[in-house]
Amino acid sequence: MRFATLTPETMDERQRDIAARIAGRRGGTGRRGPFNLWLRAPELCDRLQRVGQYVRYEATLPQRLVELAICAVAVEWGAKHEWYAHARFAVEAGLDRTILEAVRDRREVSDPEEEATVLAFCRELHRDRRVSDGTFARAQALFGEAGVAEIVGASGCYVAVSMALNVAEVPLREGVAPFAIPG
């Protein structure tokens, strides 16, 4: 890990306030994952965590699809810690484990339609830096314009998370296999 773990004693008042707000919504200390890095720039941390809060807890898309998008980002960015956290959330939200295996193994998904569309959208967005007309039309027909915006927002937010985790070299907990499917 490239950054020393912040503690209440090493943080200033603004950092402690933001960490407490993060912990209040997400549990823990508010200093895990990307937050240990982001808290070094408190205003950035606060704004990014608010986007993440919307994506995770307030989006209109079903939570299993939000978590699918996040897991797709984790694979594209090789963010093992992100996968570790969000694969579990995806299963808890009702995403089928076989879909997660396909995401991890970079295999295509054709059914169910919603999952297949979100995965295709995210993969195109990350790999091609754009989305084809056909994939866009499917996503818009299924989720509407707001849903398309949320897929893009979830992807962008979790690219920032992946970058923070990868730059900070946040390790997996001992005994956790990279990109494992939660049981």
Helices and strands as residue ranges (DSSP letters): H 13-26, H 35-38, H 42-53, I 54-58, H 63-77, H 80-92, H 97-105, H 113-128, H 133-168
